[in-house]
């Protein structure tokens, strides 16, 4: 299972908890942070939690997405599906 598939599963799980007008579309254009973010901060925390759980289930490895490494990068790894996927792949290699 690729990381993007895990992100898709996480968004599907998140959408089950959201109202119809709040649902998140899975696409490369979706933004998780910044002025064009599709979710609020509470929903973002929920999404991160779901992703971490799915990663642990799939890879039997605990990772923490929100950490010093994430905040020290020039561009946030939480900007989009692409950046988040690449960031998770890097964390799994550690």
VEXVO-56553 format. One line per field, with one value per residue (C-alpha): residue number from 1; residue in three letters; chain; x, y, z. Coordinates in pm, whole numbers, plus 50000, padded with zeros to 5 digits. Each point is the difference from the previous one (the first is absolute). Layout:
<pts>
num (NUM, ...)
residuo (ala, ...)
cadena (A, ...)
east (X, ...)
north (Y, ...)
up (Z, ...)
</pts>
This chain:
<pts>
num (1, 2, 3, 4, 5, 6, 7, 8, 9, 10, 11, 12, 13, 14, 15, 16, 17, 18, 19, 20, 21, 22, 23, 24, 25, 26, 27, 28, 29, 30, 31, 32, 33, 34, 35, 36, 37, 38, 39, 40, 41, 42, 43, 44, 45, 46, 47, 48, 49, 50, 51, 52, 53, 54, 55, 56, 57, 58, 59, 60, 61, 62, 63, 64, 65, 66, 67, 68, 69, 70, 71, 72, 73, 74, 75, 76, 77, 78, 79, 80, 81, 82, 83, 84, 85, 86, 87, 88, 89, 90, 91, 92, 93, 94)
residuo (unk, unk, unk, unk, unk, unk, unk, unk, unk, unk, unk, unk, unk, unk, unk, unk, unk, unk, unk, unk, unk, unk, unk, unk, unk, unk, unk, unk, unk, unk, unk, unk, unk, unk, unk, unk, unk, unk, unk, unk, unk, unk, unk, unk, unk, unk, unk, unk, unk, unk, unk, unk, unk, unk, unk, unk, unk, unk, unk, unk, unk, unk, unk, unk, unk, unk, unk, unk, unk, unk, unk, unk, unk, unk, unk, unk, unk, unk, unk, unk, unk, unk, unk, unk, unk, unk, unk, unk, unk, unk, unk, unk, unk, unk)
cadena (A, A, A, A, A, A, A, A, A, A, A, A, A, A, A, A, A, A, A, A, A, A, A, A, A, A, A, A, A, A, A, A, A, A, A, A, A, A, A, A, A, A, A, A, A, A, A, A, A, A, A, A, A, A, A, A, A, A, A, A, A, A, A, A, A, A, A, A, A, A, A, A, A, A, A, A, A, A, A, A, A, A, A, A, A, A, A, A, A, A, A, A, A, A)
east (50000, 50141, 49997, 49749, 49762, 50035, 49927, 49692, 49880, 50064, 49800, 49718, 49996, 50007, 49713, 49785, 50024, 49927, 49681, 49933, 50108, 50329, 50115, 50355, 50065, 50303, 50201, 50343, 49843, 49868, 50172, 50015, 50157, 50030, 49748, 49847, 49974, 49700, 49977, 50021, 50267, 49793, 49921, 50369, 50098, 49742, 50136, 50359, 49888, 49822, 50306, 50232, 49769, 49981, 50379, 50043, 49752, 50155, 50371, 50005, 50195, 49906, 50068, 49912, 49916, 49996, 50353, 50306, 50096, 49664, 50034, 50363, 49933, 49989, 49661, 49753, 49964, 49629, 49937, 49854, 49957, 50331, 50204, 49844, 50059, 50367, 50043, 49847, 50223, 50304, 49883, 49952, 50357, 50141)
north (50000, 50334, 50301, 50177, 49706, 50040, 50373, 49917, 49756, 50262, 50262, 49750, 49925, 50372, 50065, 49751, 50237, 50320, 50164, 49981, 50360, 49942, 49685, 49998, 49909, 49782, 50174, 50145, 50347, 49959, 50221, 49909, 50319, 50362, 50247, 49745, 49719, 49774, 49914, 50183, 49938, 49754, 49795, 50014, 49850, 49725, 49925, 49980, 49760, 49776, 49995, 49909, 49713, 49866, 50019, 49808, 49733, 49960, 50032, 49904, 50319, 50297, 50338, 50349, 50222, 50323, 50035, 50224, 49870, 50106, 50353, 50042, 49947, 50289, 49892, 49827, 49628, 50043, 50229, 49739, 49629, 50000, 50170, 49793, 49675, 50083, 50103, 49675, 49796, 50181, 49931, 49632, 49975, 50127)
up (50000, 49898, 50228, 49774, 50048, 50376, 49967, 49793, 50267, 50268, 49812, 49944, 50374, 50081, 49759, 50192, 50297, 49805, 49879, 49625, 49941, 50188, 49821, 49861, 49638, 49937, 49729, 49942, 50021, 50355, 50260, 50367, 50133, 49897, 49867, 49760, 50257, 49955, 50372, 50330, 50264, 50204, 49690, 49902, 50338, 49951, 49653, 50130, 50273, 49747, 49772, 50288, 50100, 49645, 49962, 50323, 49889, 49654, 50077, 50368, 50061, 50215, 49847, 50117, 49707, 50198, 50127, 49989, 49656, 49859, 50134, 49896, 49630, 49758, 49868, 50227, 49937, 50073, 49704, 49765, 49929, 49810, 50272, 50277, 49812, 49941, 50364, 50130, 49768, 50147, 50355, 49925, 49871, 50331)
</pts>
